[in-house]
Amino acid sequence: MEPQLSHRVAGSVATVVVSHPAKRNAMTAAMWRALPPLLDGLARDPAVRTLVLTGEGATFCAGADISTLKGSPQEAQGLSVAAEEALAAFPKPTLAAVRGHCVGGGAQLAAACDLRLAEEGALFGVTPAKLGIVYPASSTRRLVSLVGPATAKYLLFSGELIGTERALRTGLVDEVLPEGELDKRVAELTGILVSRSQLTQAAAKEFANGRTDRDAHWVEQAAGSSDTSEGVAAFLERRQPRFGWSVPTTG
């Protein structure tokens, strides 16, 4: 099978699958390039309310295909950073569903998601020290914000892999599921996410990610939306709310 990113949309959930089984789903240059436009299209699709990133088979992503570093490591790193930033900027909730190895560029992608669920036995690592690569500043800062400086330094300095117990304890993952239970929990959680207010989610995502120039924008969006009145009415009437605000499909 040729290395590729595939995707499907079902029940308002877009699932993007990293597929390169010959190299444990390592990302090629073409795959890095393909991710930002794929995400842009899914962000603009009104049918999509949340996104899941996962790997084909028993591995999430073993990082960048090392053969891509033989030419220009700087160019290869630029591609991975662009893909990571596109994922972090996706305007709807994102979730990484991790099995097996989540290493290097794979950990970069997982960290760029809003949430990370892992199956027991998964392994995580940030390995540039093994290759003499300076990890990107933006990626380092994102890792520090996720796990704190001590754990980030351990991962970056040593390049060692950690298991799900430590990943959960340090905040690298949000939940760890027994073998065979990951897909069920992902379906359950994404079902919850798509039922909630996109207005709340979109504003909270920007605030949590540190954006500080759009406070007034979100006050305006909330004032012009019926989501709050619908949410209160649904609560009092003991029914599921029908939220109307959605992420703009243009601009």
BALOBA-1460 file (C-alpha; in Angstrom, 3 decimals):
// residues 251
<rec num="1" residu="m" x="0.000" y="0.000" z="0.000"/>
<rec num="2" residu="e" x="1.290" y="3.462" z="-0.900"/>
<rec num="3" residu="p" x="1.812" y="5.879" z="2.008"/>
<rec num="4" residu="q" x="-1.274" y="8.044" z="2.289"/>
<rec num="5" residu="l" x="-3.688" y="9.998" z="4.432"/>
<rec num="6" residu="s" x="-7.243" y="8.758" z="4.066"/>
<rec num="7" residu="h" x="-10.366" y="10.187" z="5.587"/>
<rec num="8" residu="r" x="-14.055" y="9.545" z="6.050"/>
<rec num="9" residu="v" x="-16.960" y="11.512" z="7.508"/>
<rec num="10" residu="a" x="-19.732" y="9.759" z="9.408"/>
<rec num="11" residu="g" x="-22.150" y="11.063" z="12.011"/>
<rec num="12" residu="s" x="-20.567" y="14.545" z="11.974"/>
<rec num="13" residu="v" x="-17.154" y="13.020" z="12.832"/>
<rec num="14" residu="a" x="-14.271" y="13.221" z="10.375"/>
<rec num="15" residu="t" x="-11.650" y="10.499" z="10.811"/>
<rec num="16" residu="v" x="-8.203" y="11.024" z="9.290"/>
<rec num="17" residu="v" x="-6.058" y="7.884" z="9.077"/>
<rec num="18" residu="v" x="-2.265" y="7.878" z="8.745"/>
<rec num="19" residu="s" x="-1.412" y="4.878" z="6.582"/>
<rec num="20" residu="h" x="2.152" y="3.739" z="5.863"/>
<rec num="21" residu="p" x="2.216" y="0.207" z="7.282"/>
<rec num="22" residu="a" x="5.600" y="-0.685" z="5.811"/>
<rec num="23" residu="k" x="7.186" y="1.894" z="8.146"/>
<rec num="24" residu="r" x="4.805" y="1.893" z="11.123"/>
<rec num="25" residu="n" x="2.806" y="4.767" z="9.645"/>
<rec num="26" residu="a" x="5.791" y="7.110" z="9.383"/>
<rec num="27" residu="m" x="4.948" y="10.367" z="7.637"/>
<rec num="28" residu="t" x="6.511" y="10.989" z="4.234"/>
<rec num="29" residu="a" x="7.075" y="14.458" z="2.824"/>
<rec num="30" residu="a" x="4.032" y="14.014" z="0.598"/>
<rec num="31" residu="m" x="1.900" y="13.088" z="3.614"/>
<rec num="32" residu="w" x="3.064" y="16.141" z="5.575"/>
<rec num="33" residu="r" x="2.208" y="18.325" z="2.586"/>
<rec num="34" residu="a" x="-1.203" y="16.710" z="2.172"/>
<rec num="35" residu="l" x="-2.383" y="17.250" z="5.736"/>
<rec num="36" residu="p" x="-2.968" y="21.048" z="5.810"/>
<rec num="37" residu="p" x="-5.211" y="21.176" z="2.698"/>
<rec num="38" residu="l" x="-7.072" y="18.075" z="3.887"/>
<rec num="39" residu="l" x="-7.731" y="19.728" z="7.241"/>
<rec num="40" residu="d" x="-8.770" y="22.964" z="5.549"/>
<rec num="41" residu="g" x="-11.392" y="21.142" z="3.523"/>
<rec num="42" residu="l" x="-12.751" y="19.337" z="6.571"/>
<rec num="43" residu="a" x="-12.822" y="22.566" z="8.589"/>
<rec num="44" residu="r" x="-15.005" y="24.146" z="5.900"/>
<rec num="45" residu="d" x="-17.369" y="21.172" z="5.745"/>
<rec num="46" residu="p" x="-20.502" y="22.041" z="7.764"/>
<rec num="47" residu="a" x="-21.200" y="18.339" z="8.219"/>
<rec num="48" residu="v" x="-18.011" y="17.964" z="10.288"/>
<rec num="49" residu="r" x="-18.296" y="18.866" z="13.983"/>
<rec num="50" residu="t" x="-15.240" y="17.053" z="15.347"/>
<rec num="51" residu="l" x="-12.157" y="15.313" z="13.995"/>
<rec num="52" residu="v" x="-10.321" y="12.117" z="14.971"/>
<rec num="53" residu="l" x="-6.723" y="11.463" z="13.960"/>
<rec num="54" residu="t" x="-5.505" y="7.874" z="14.136"/>
<rec num="55" residu="g" x="-3.145" y="5.406" z="12.509"/>
<rec num="56" residu="e" x="-3.797" y="2.407" z="10.320"/>
<rec num="57" residu="g" x="-3.717" y="-0.878" z="12.238"/>
<rec num="58" residu="a" x="-1.812" y="-1.252" z="15.503"/>
<rec num="59" residu="t" x="0.384" y="1.876" z="15.284"/>
<rec num="60" residu="f" x="-0.486" y="5.564" z="15.493"/>
<rec num="61" residu="c" x="2.580" y="7.075" z="13.829"/>
<rec num="62" residu="a" x="6.271" y="6.283" z="14.270"/>
<rec num="63" residu="g" x="7.304" y="9.795" z="13.247"/>
<rec num="64" residu="a" x="8.771" y="11.199" z="10.080"/>
<rec num="65" residu="d" x="10.071" y="8.792" z="7.475"/>
<rec num="66" residu="i" x="13.809" y="9.158" z="8.156"/>
<rec num="67" residu="s" x="14.590" y="8.868" z="4.458"/>
<rec num="68" residu="t" x="13.029" y="12.331" z="4.054"/>
<rec num="69" residu="l" x="15.823" y="13.787" z="6.185"/>
<rec num="70" residu="k" x="18.580" y="12.793" z="3.773"/>
<rec num="71" residu="g" x="17.957" y="15.819" z="1.562"/>
<rec num="72" residu="s" x="17.169" y="18.917" z="3.599"/>
<rec num="73" residu="p" x="16.352" y="18.282" z="7.275"/>
<rec num="74" residu="q" x="15.259" y="21.915" z="7.574"/>
<rec num="75" residu="e" x="12.759" y="21.531" z="4.758"/>
<rec num="76" residu="a" x="11.445" y="18.287" z="6.243"/>
<rec num="77" residu="q" x="11.045" y="19.948" z="9.634"/>
<rec num="78" residu="g" x="9.240" y="22.861" z="8.026"/>
<rec num="79" residu="l" x="6.723" y="20.481" z="6.509"/>
<rec num="80" residu="s" x="6.042" y="18.784" z="9.845"/>
<rec num="81" residu="v" x="5.630" y="22.110" z="11.654"/>
<rec num="82" residu="a" x="3.197" y="23.368" z="9.000"/>
<rec num="83" residu="a" x="1.129" y="20.209" z="9.385"/>
<rec num="84" residu="e" x="1.227" y="20.442" z="13.168"/>
<rec num="85" residu="e" x="0.134" y="24.085" z="13.128"/>
<rec num="86" residu="a" x="-2.700" y="23.323" z="10.706"/>
<rec num="87" residu="l" x="-3.941" y="20.620" z="13.071"/>
<rec num="88" residu="a" x="-3.645" y="22.870" z="16.124"/>
<rec num="89" residu="a" x="-5.586" y="25.601" z="14.283"/>
<rec num="90" residu="f" x="-8.448" y="23.297" z="13.259"/>
<rec num="91" residu="p" x="-11.482" y="25.233" z="14.549"/>
<rec num="92" residu="k" x="-13.432" y="22.243" z="15.855"/>
<rec num="93" residu="p" x="-12.530" y="19.710" z="18.569"/>
<rec num="94" residu="t" x="-9.782" y="17.269" z="17.592"/>
<rec num="95" residu="l" x="-8.945" y="13.940" z="19.176"/>
<rec num="96" residu="a" x="-5.953" y="11.641" z="18.684"/>
<rec num="97" residu="a" x="-6.791" y="7.927" z="19.047"/>
<rec num="98" residu="v" x="-3.465" y="6.260" z="19.781"/>
<rec num="99" residu="r" x="-2.400" y="2.647" z="19.534"/>
<rec num="100" residu="g" x="1.154" y="1.382" z="19.527"/>
<rec num="101" residu="h" x="3.961" y="3.811" z="18.779"/>
<rec num="102" residu="c" x="3.333" y="7.560" z="18.903"/>
<rec num="103" residu="v" x="6.847" y="8.849" z="18.398"/>
<rec num="104" residu="g" x="8.635" y="11.878" z="16.953"/>
<rec num="105" residu="g" x="6.404" y="13.468" z="14.342"/>
<rec num="106" residu="g" x="3.587" y="11.241" z="15.557"/>
<rec num="107" residu="a" x="3.862" y="12.732" z="19.041"/>
<rec num="108" residu="q" x="4.007" y="16.164" z="17.389"/>
<rec num="109" residu="l" x="0.646" y="15.503" z="15.719"/>
<rec num="110" residu="a" x="-0.923" y="14.010" z="18.843"/>
<rec num="111" residu="a" x="0.168" y="17.008" z="20.924"/>
<rec num="112" residu="a" x="-1.461" y="19.331" z="18.390"/>
<rec num="113" residu="c" x="-4.843" y="17.660" z="18.971"/>
<rec num="114" residu="d" x="-7.147" y="18.930" z="21.692"/>
<rec num="115" residu="l" x="-7.589" y="15.518" z="23.319"/>
<rec num="116" residu="r" x="-5.614" y="12.265" z="23.308"/>
<rec num="117" residu="l" x="-7.007" y="8.821" z="24.077"/>
<rec num="118" residu="a" x="-4.656" y="5.844" z="24.126"/>
<rec num="119" residu="e" x="-4.931" y="2.094" z="24.277"/>
<rec num="120" residu="e" x="-2.940" y="0.313" z="26.977"/>
<rec num="121" residu="g" x="0.484" y="-0.595" z="25.670"/>
<rec num="122" residu="a" x="0.916" y="2.551" z="23.576"/>
<rec num="123" residu="l" x="4.374" y="4.138" z="23.663"/>
<rec num="124" residu="f" x="5.198" y="7.832" z="23.387"/>
<rec num="125" residu="g" x="8.479" y="9.541" z="22.630"/>
<rec num="126" residu="v" x="9.995" y="12.769" z="21.333"/>
<rec num="127" residu="t" x="13.238" y="11.660" z="19.753"/>
<rec num="128" residu="p" x="15.187" y="14.506" z="18.039"/>
<rec num="129" residu="a" x="18.124" y="14.038" z="20.443"/>
<rec num="130" residu="k" x="18.741" y="10.650" z="18.826"/>
<rec num="131" residu="l" x="19.265" y="12.363" z="15.464"/>
<rec num="132" residu="g" x="20.928" y="15.607" z="16.479"/>
<rec num="133" residu="i" x="17.911" y="17.646" z="15.441"/>
<rec num="134" residu="v" x="16.850" y="20.882" z="17.149"/>
<rec num="135" residu="y" x="13.186" y="20.359" z="17.954"/>
<rec num="136" residu="p" x="11.079" y="23.276" z="16.624"/>
<rec num="137" residu="a" x="10.462" y="26.104" z="19.073"/>
<rec num="138" residu="s" x="6.701" y="26.042" z="18.490"/>
<rec num="139" residu="s" x="6.543" y="22.284" z="19.013"/>
<rec num="140" residu="t" x="8.647" y="22.529" z="22.175"/>
<rec num="141" residu="r" x="6.404" y="25.214" z="23.611"/>
<rec num="142" residu="r" x="3.302" y="23.177" z="22.806"/>
<rec num="143" residu="l" x="4.805" y="20.133" z="24.524"/>
<rec num="144" residu="v" x="5.733" y="22.196" z="27.600"/>
<rec num="145" residu="s" x="2.218" y="23.628" z="27.823"/>
<rec num="146" residu="l" x="0.844" y="20.098" z="27.702"/>
<rec num="147" residu="v" x="3.100" y="18.187" z="30.116"/>
<rec num="148" residu="g" x="5.091" y="20.871" z="31.932"/>
<rec num="149" residu="p" x="8.779" y="21.721" z="31.639"/>
<rec num="150" residu="a" x="10.137" y="18.778" z="33.668"/>
<rec num="151" residu="t" x="8.474" y="16.063" z="31.584"/>
<rec num="152" residu="a" x="9.145" y="17.948" z="28.353"/>
<rec num="153" residu="k" x="12.845" y="18.119" z="29.226"/>
<rec num="154" residu="y" x="12.917" y="14.420" z="30.065"/>
<rec num="155" residu="l" x="11.339" y="13.496" z="26.755"/>
<rec num="156" residu="l" x="13.487" y="15.874" z="24.703"/>
<rec num="157" residu="f" x="16.794" y="15.312" z="26.497"/>
<rec num="158" residu="s" x="16.594" y="11.517" z="26.598"/>
<rec num="159" residu="g" x="14.551" y="10.569" z="23.548"/>
<rec num="160" residu="e" x="13.292" y="7.655" z="25.653"/>
<rec num="161" residu="l" x="9.832" y="6.160" z="25.223"/>
<rec num="162" residu="i" x="7.258" y="6.259" z="27.990"/>
<rec num="163" residu="g" x="4.204" y="4.063" z="28.481"/>
<rec num="164" residu="t" x="0.586" y="4.954" z="28.983"/>
<rec num="165" residu="e" x="0.774" y="5.063" z="32.785"/>
<rec num="166" residu="r" x="3.353" y="7.845" z="32.775"/>
<rec num="167" residu="a" x="1.732" y="9.545" z="29.794"/>
<rec num="168" residu="l" x="-1.556" y="9.709" z="31.696"/>
<rec num="169" residu="r" x="0.105" y="10.900" z="34.900"/>
<rec num="170" residu="t" x="1.929" y="13.733" z="33.137"/>
<rec num="171" residu="g" x="-1.028" y="14.881" z="31.036"/>
<rec num="172" residu="l" x="0.298" y="13.675" z="27.705"/>
<rec num="173" residu="v" x="-2.890" y="11.627" z="27.332"/>
<rec num="174" residu="d" x="-6.350" y="12.220" z="28.782"/>
<rec num="175" residu="e" x="-7.592" y="8.641" z="29.036"/>
<rec num="176" residu="v" x="-6.122" y="5.145" z="28.750"/>
<rec num="177" residu="l" x="-8.388" y="2.350" z="27.572"/>
<rec num="178" residu="p" x="-8.009" y="-1.423" z="27.878"/>
<rec num="179" residu="e" x="-7.119" y="-3.300" z="24.722"/>
<rec num="180" residu="g" x="-10.132" y="-3.505" z="22.429"/>
<rec num="181" residu="e" x="-11.984" y="-0.599" z="24.083"/>
<rec num="182" residu="l" x="-10.442" y="2.410" z="22.321"/>
<rec num="183" residu="d" x="-12.798" y="2.594" z="19.341"/>
<rec num="184" residu="k" x="-15.853" y="2.294" z="21.574"/>
<rec num="185" residu="r" x="-14.694" y="5.121" z="23.820"/>
<rec num="186" residu="v" x="-13.738" y="7.327" z="20.869"/>
<rec num="187" residu="a" x="-17.209" y="6.837" z="19.408"/>
<rec num="188" residu="e" x="-18.799" y="7.629" z="22.766"/>
<rec num="189" residu="l" x="-16.744" y="10.769" z="23.345"/>
<rec num="190" residu="t" x="-17.113" y="12.131" z="19.813"/>
<rec num="191" residu="g" x="-20.855" y="11.543" z="20.123"/>
<rec num="192" residu="i" x="-20.813" y="13.781" z="23.182"/>
<rec num="193" residu="l" x="-18.688" y="16.425" z="21.466"/>
<rec num="194" residu="v" x="-20.912" y="16.714" z="18.391"/>
<rec num="195" residu="s" x="-23.966" y="17.195" z="20.622"/>
<rec num="196" residu="r" x="-22.516" y="20.246" z="22.374"/>
<rec num="197" residu="s" x="-22.484" y="23.905" z="21.360"/>
<rec num="198" residu="q" x="-19.933" y="24.663" z="18.651"/>
<rec num="199" residu="l" x="-19.979" y="28.263" z="19.867"/>
<rec num="200" residu="t" x="-18.783" y="27.220" z="23.315"/>
<rec num="201" residu="q" x="-16.214" y="24.857" z="21.856"/>
<rec num="202" residu="a" x="-14.769" y="27.267" z="19.302"/>
<rec num="203" residu="a" x="-14.415" y="30.119" z="21.791"/>
<rec num="204" residu="a" x="-13.003" y="27.868" z="24.504"/>
<rec num="205" residu="k" x="-10.467" y="26.395" z="22.080"/>
<rec num="206" residu="e" x="-9.112" y="29.834" z="21.189"/>
<rec num="207" residu="f" x="-9.011" y="30.963" z="24.813"/>
<rec num="208" residu="a" x="-7.325" y="27.754" z="25.984"/>
<rec num="209" residu="n" x="-4.771" y="27.987" z="23.184"/>
<rec num="210" residu="g" x="-3.777" y="31.434" z="24.408"/>
<rec num="211" residu="r" x="-5.309" y="33.668" z="21.771"/>
<rec num="212" residu="t" x="-5.982" y="37.091" z="23.291"/>
<rec num="213" residu="d" x="-7.113" y="39.279" z="20.381"/>
<rec num="214" residu="r" x="-10.637" y="37.950" z="19.870"/>
<rec num="215" residu="d" x="-12.369" y="38.412" z="23.222"/>
<rec num="216" residu="a" x="-14.733" y="41.023" z="21.795"/>
<rec num="217" residu="h" x="-15.403" y="38.826" z="18.774"/>
<rec num="218" residu="w" x="-16.684" y="36.013" z="20.961"/>
<rec num="219" residu="v" x="-18.801" y="38.369" z="23.067"/>
<rec num="220" residu="e" x="-20.395" y="39.511" z="19.818"/>
<rec num="221" residu="q" x="-20.869" y="35.965" z="18.578"/>
<rec num="222" residu="a" x="-22.527" y="34.921" z="21.834"/>
<rec num="223" residu="a" x="-24.837" y="37.959" z="21.786"/>
<rec num="224" residu="g" x="-25.937" y="37.203" z="18.237"/>
<rec num="225" residu="s" x="-26.453" y="33.494" z="18.781"/>
<rec num="226" residu="s" x="-29.477" y="31.646" z="20.116"/>
<rec num="227" residu="d" x="-27.323" y="28.887" z="21.623"/>
<rec num="228" residu="t" x="-27.632" y="30.122" z="25.211"/>
<rec num="229" residu="s" x="-31.412" y="30.514" z="25.122"/>
<rec num="230" residu="e" x="-31.750" y="27.146" z="23.371"/>
<rec num="231" residu="g" x="-29.480" y="25.458" z="25.900"/>
<rec num="232" residu="v" x="-31.422" y="26.862" z="28.853"/>
<rec num="233" residu="a" x="-34.773" y="25.971" z="27.280"/>
<rec num="234" residu="a" x="-33.651" y="22.443" z="26.513"/>
<rec num="235" residu="f" x="-32.401" y="21.994" z="30.080"/>
<rec num="236" residu="l" x="-35.708" y="23.174" z="31.557"/>
<rec num="237" residu="e" x="-37.714" y="21.063" z="29.106"/>
<rec num="238" residu="r" x="-35.474" y="18.034" z="29.692"/>
<rec num="239" residu="r" x="-34.655" y="17.512" z="26.041"/>
<rec num="240" residu="q" x="-31.566" y="17.548" z="23.870"/>
<rec num="241" residu="p" x="-30.647" y="21.059" z="22.741"/>
<rec num="242" residu="r" x="-30.589" y="21.982" z="19.055"/>
<rec num="243" residu="f" x="-27.725" y="24.435" z="18.901"/>
<rec num="244" residu="g" x="-27.672" y="26.603" z="15.780"/>
<rec num="245" residu="w" x="-24.282" y="28.332" z="15.778"/>
<rec num="246" residu="s" x="-21.662" y="26.726" z="13.548"/>
<rec num="247" residu="v" x="-18.074" y="27.432" z="12.596"/>
<rec num="248" residu="p" x="-18.034" y="29.660" z="9.487"/>
<rec num="249" residu="t" x="-17.249" y="27.751" z="6.289"/>
<rec num="250" residu="t" x="-15.473" y="30.714" z="4.668"/>
<rec num="251" residu="g" x="-12.868" y="33.218" z="5.724"/>
